[in-house]
Amino acid sequence: MLRTRVITAIIGFIVAFIFIMAGGYYYDVGILLLALGAWREYGKMTHHSSYMRLTDWWGLLSIVATMVCLALHKYVPYAWSFTVIVWAVIVLGLLFIASRTITLKEMATSLFGYFYIMSGFSALMMVRDNSLYPLFHVQADVVQPGLYMVWLLLFSTWASDTFAYFVGRAIGKHHIVPHISPNKTSEGFIGGFIGCLVISAIYAYVTGYSMQIALAIGLITGIFAPLGDLFESKIKRICEVKDSGMLLPGHGGILDRFDSLLFTATITMIYLLHM
């Protein structure tokens, strides 16, 4: 099992490295494919617990339309992305009105899944776009601020998971939410939080990136990465599934690997927009 996890992690890192370094539409297409895969996993989980019986096409088309508009922001005004989001909600409402079988709970589950998945992966797409950083007024003193920001976000999120795991195993005694994740402890949470700040500071020192921005991202990640993990864990508990999918041997599905990033990327975008 450990060997499988390691092999999958190595292959995943190589693929991620290629797409992140390539940037542009190659990266955007990769993120879009991940978002669509995450939607399919979400649909299967909720189908499993009878929370959602809608067909997948509404979510797939809505996510594609929204993220394509964001990727083509040089040619399509950002207002189009907001327009797509509004129309996605309207179309779902029309389906609810026209159907005799779709319940309010099922419609709410679908709508929530769309915003949960679309917002996180859209944020990951936008964070990598170097052309947006003049709009953010980010003074990072690097040629490709988006590239540096994505790696900072990834390293700090990985640090959260890694430090929390080892500190929790070593000295963890006080369980936070045992009904959701029995192994999560307050000691592990604190260890992960400190680990995020340490790794972010080291990253800034080694790369010459802004220490202020790096520590801010470390703070965001230290708080919201474990929350993203717990959030997805509770969804799986409610849906009575162990993993969101089986795409990544030894690791589960896309949502299992990106649950923390969906939260941290979204909050990072909010931070950048308010700088």
C-alpha positions as CSV (number, residue, x, y, z in Angstrom):
1,M,0.0,0.0,0.0
2,L,2.8,2.4,0.9
3,R,4.7,1.6,-2.2
4,T,1.6,2.3,-4.3
5,R,1.1,5.6,-2.6
6,V,4.7,6.6,-3.2
7,I,4.6,5.7,-6.9
8,T,1.3,7.5,-7.4
9,A,2.7,10.6,-5.6
10,I,5.9,10.6,-7.7
11,I,3.9,10.3,-11.0
12,G,1.4,12.9,-9.8
13,F,4.2,15.4,-9.0
14,I,5.9,14.9,-12.4
15,V,2.6,15.5,-14.2
16,A,1.8,18.5,-12.0
17,F,5.3,19.9,-12.6
18,I,5.0,19.7,-16.3
19,F,1.6,21.4,-16.4
20,I,2.5,24.1,-13.9
21,M,5.8,25.0,-15.6
22,A,4.1,25.0,-19.0
23,G,1.4,27.4,-17.8
24,G,-1.0,29.1,-20.2
25,Y,-3.7,27.1,-21.8
26,Y,-1.9,23.8,-21.1
27,Y,-2.2,24.5,-17.3
28,D,-5.8,25.7,-17.8
29,V,-6.8,22.6,-19.6
30,G,-5.3,20.4,-16.9
31,I,-7.2,22.3,-14.2
32,L,-10.4,22.1,-16.2
33,L,-10.0,18.3,-16.5
34,L,-9.4,18.0,-12.8
35,A,-12.6,20.0,-12.1
36,L,-14.7,17.8,-14.4
37,G,-13.3,14.7,-12.7
38,A,-14.0,16.2,-9.3
39,W,-17.6,16.9,-10.4
40,R,-18.1,13.3,-11.6
41,E,-16.8,12.0,-8.2
42,Y,-19.1,14.4,-6.3
43,G,-22.0,13.1,-8.4
44,K,-21.2,9.5,-7.8
45,M,-20.9,10.1,-4.0
46,T,-24.2,11.9,-3.8
47,H,-25.9,9.4,-6.0
48,H,-24.7,6.7,-3.7
49,S,-26.5,8.3,-0.8
50,S,-29.6,9.4,-2.9
51,Y,-28.8,13.0,-2.3
52,M,-28.6,13.8,-6.0
53,R,-30.2,12.1,-8.9
54,L,-29.7,14.8,-11.5
55,T,-27.9,13.9,-14.7
56,D,-24.2,15.0,-14.8
57,W,-24.5,17.2,-17.9
58,W,-25.8,20.3,-16.1
59,G,-22.7,20.4,-13.8
60,L,-20.3,19.5,-16.6
61,L,-21.5,22.1,-19.0
62,S,-21.7,24.8,-16.3
63,I,-18.2,24.1,-15.0
64,V,-16.8,24.1,-18.6
65,A,-18.5,27.3,-19.6
66,T,-17.4,29.1,-16.4
67,M,-13.8,28.1,-16.5
68,V,-13.4,28.6,-20.3
69,C,-14.6,32.2,-19.8
70,L,-12.0,32.7,-17.1
71,A,-9.3,31.1,-19.2
72,L,-10.1,33.4,-22.1
73,H,-10.2,36.5,-20.0
74,K,-7.9,38.3,-22.5
75,Y,-10.6,38.0,-25.1
76,V,-13.8,37.6,-23.1
77,P,-14.6,40.2,-20.4
78,Y,-14.8,38.8,-16.8
79,A,-18.5,39.8,-16.8
80,W,-19.2,36.8,-19.0
81,S,-18.0,34.4,-16.3
82,F,-20.5,36.0,-13.9
83,T,-23.2,35.8,-16.5
84,V,-22.5,32.1,-17.0
85,I,-22.8,31.5,-13.3
86,V,-26.1,33.2,-13.2
87,W,-27.4,31.3,-16.1
88,A,-26.2,28.0,-14.6
89,V,-28.3,28.7,-11.6
90,I,-31.3,29.7,-13.7
91,V,-31.1,26.6,-15.8
92,L,-31.0,24.4,-12.7
93,G,-34.0,26.3,-11.4
94,L,-35.8,25.6,-14.7
95,L,-35.0,21.9,-14.4
96,F,-36.4,21.9,-10.9
97,I,-39.6,23.6,-12.1
98,A,-40.1,21.3,-15.0
99,S,-39.3,18.0,-13.2
100,R,-41.7,16.1,-11.1
101,T,-39.0,14.0,-9.4
102,I,-36.2,16.5,-8.5
103,T,-36.5,17.5,-4.9
104,L,-35.3,20.7,-3.3
105,K,-32.6,18.8,-1.4
106,E,-31.3,17.4,-4.7
107,M,-31.3,20.8,-6.4
108,A,-29.4,22.3,-3.4
109,T,-26.9,19.5,-3.4
110,S,-26.2,20.0,-7.1
111,L,-25.9,23.8,-6.7
112,F,-23.6,23.4,-3.8
113,G,-21.3,21.0,-5.6
114,Y,-21.1,23.4,-8.6
115,F,-19.9,26.3,-6.4
116,Y,-17.7,24.1,-4.3
117,I,-15.8,22.6,-7.2
118,M,-15.9,25.5,-9.6
119,S,-14.7,28.1,-7.2
120,G,-11.7,26.1,-6.0
121,F,-10.4,25.0,-9.3
122,S,-11.2,28.4,-10.9
123,A,-9.0,30.0,-8.2
124,L,-6.2,27.5,-9.0
125,M,-6.5,28.5,-12.6
126,M,-6.4,32.3,-11.9
127,V,-3.6,32.1,-9.4
128,R,-1.3,30.8,-12.0
129,D,-2.1,33.5,-14.5
130,N,0.8,36.0,-14.5
131,S,-1.1,38.7,-16.4
132,L,-3.6,39.1,-13.5
133,Y,-1.0,40.2,-10.9
134,P,-0.8,43.9,-12.0
135,L,-4.5,44.0,-11.2
136,F,-3.8,42.5,-7.7
137,H,-1.1,45.1,-7.0
138,V,1.2,42.4,-5.9
139,Q,4.8,43.6,-5.4
140,A,6.6,40.2,-5.5
141,D,9.6,41.3,-7.5
142,V,9.6,38.2,-9.7
143,V,9.1,37.8,-13.4
144,Q,6.4,35.2,-13.1
145,P,4.4,35.9,-10.0
146,G,1.7,33.3,-10.8
147,L,4.3,30.5,-11.1
148,Y,5.8,31.4,-7.8
149,M,2.4,31.7,-6.1
150,V,1.2,28.3,-7.3
151,W,4.3,26.5,-6.0
152,L,4.1,28.5,-2.7
153,L,0.4,27.4,-2.4
154,L,1.3,23.8,-3.1
155,F,4.3,23.6,-0.8
156,S,2.5,25.2,2.1
157,T,-0.5,23.0,1.6
158,W,1.7,19.9,1.5
159,A,3.5,21.1,4.6
160,S,0.1,21.4,6.4
161,D,-0.7,17.8,5.7
162,T,2.8,16.4,6.4
163,F,3.5,18.3,9.6
164,A,0.0,17.6,10.9
165,Y,0.4,13.9,10.2
166,F,3.8,13.4,11.9
167,V,3.1,15.7,14.9
168,G,-0.3,14.1,15.4
169,R,1.2,10.6,15.4
170,A,4.0,11.7,17.7
171,I,2.2,13.6,20.4
172,G,-1.4,13.9,19.3
173,K,-3.8,13.2,22.2
174,H,-6.7,15.6,21.9
175,H,-9.1,14.7,19.1
176,I,-10.8,17.6,17.3
177,V,-13.7,16.0,15.5
178,P,-13.6,12.2,16.0
179,H,-17.0,11.7,14.4
180,I,-15.6,13.0,11.2
181,S,-11.9,12.2,11.2
182,P,-10.8,10.1,14.2
183,N,-7.1,10.7,13.6
184,K,-7.2,14.5,13.6
185,T,-5.8,16.1,16.8
186,S,-5.3,19.6,18.0
187,E,-1.6,18.9,18.4
188,G,-1.5,17.9,14.7
189,F,-3.4,21.0,13.7
190,I,-0.9,23.2,15.6
191,G,2.0,21.3,14.1
192,G,0.6,21.7,10.6
193,F,0.0,25.4,11.2
194,I,3.5,26.0,12.3
195,G,4.8,23.9,9.4
196,C,3.0,26.0,6.9
197,L,4.6,29.2,8.3
198,V,8.1,27.6,8.4
199,I,8.0,26.2,4.9
200,S,6.5,29.4,3.5
201,A,9.3,31.4,5.1
202,I,12.0,29.0,3.8
203,Y,10.4,29.2,0.3
204,A,10.6,33.0,0.4
205,Y,14.2,33.0,1.6
206,V,15.3,30.5,-1.1
207,T,13.4,31.9,-4.0
208,G,13.6,35.6,-3.2
209,Y,9.8,35.9,-3.1
210,S,8.1,38.4,-0.9
211,M,8.4,37.3,2.7
212,Q,5.2,39.2,3.6
213,I,3.2,37.5,0.9
214,A,4.7,34.1,1.7
215,L,3.8,34.3,5.4
216,A,0.3,35.5,4.5
217,I,-0.2,32.4,2.3
218,G,1.3,30.3,5.1
219,L,-1.2,31.7,7.5
220,I,-4.1,31.2,5.1
221,T,-3.0,27.6,4.4
222,G,-2.4,26.8,8.1
223,I,-6.0,27.7,8.9
224,F,-7.9,26.6,5.8
225,A,-6.1,23.5,4.5
226,P,-7.2,21.3,7.5
227,L,-10.7,22.8,7.2
228,G,-10.9,21.8,3.6
229,D,-9.8,18.3,4.5
230,L,-12.3,18.0,7.2
231,F,-15.0,19.5,5.0
232,E,-14.6,16.8,2.3
233,S,-14.3,14.1,5.0
234,K,-17.7,15.0,6.3
235,I,-19.2,14.9,2.8
236,K,-17.8,11.4,2.5
237,R,-19.2,10.4,5.9
238,I,-22.6,11.7,5.0
239,C,-22.5,9.8,1.6
240,E,-21.1,6.7,3.4
241,V,-18.0,6.3,1.1
242,K,-14.4,5.8,2.1
243,D,-12.9,7.7,-0.9
244,S,-14.3,10.1,-3.4
245,G,-12.9,8.0,-6.2
246,M,-10.3,5.5,-7.3
247,L,-8.4,7.5,-10.0
248,L,-5.2,7.8,-7.9
249,P,-4.2,4.4,-6.5
250,G,-3.4,4.6,-2.8
251,H,-4.7,8.1,-2.6
252,G,-8.4,7.9,-3.6
253,G,-9.9,10.4,-5.9
254,I,-9.3,13.9,-7.1
255,L,-11.4,15.4,-4.3
256,D,-9.3,13.4,-1.8
257,R,-6.1,15.0,-3.1
258,F,-7.4,18.5,-3.7
259,D,-9.8,19.0,-0.8
260,S,-7.4,21.3,1.1
261,L,-6.4,23.2,-2.1
262,L,-10.0,24.0,-3.0
263,F,-10.2,26.0,0.3
264,T,-6.7,27.5,0.3
265,A,-6.8,28.5,-3.4
266,T,-10.1,30.3,-3.0
267,I,-9.1,32.2,0.1
268,T,-5.8,33.1,-1.6
269,M,-7.7,34.6,-4.5
270,I,-9.7,36.7,-2.0
271,Y,-6.5,37.8,-0.3
272,L,-4.9,38.8,-3.7
273,L,-8.1,40.7,-4.7
274,H,-8.0,42.7,-1.5
275,M,-4.3,43.6,-1.5
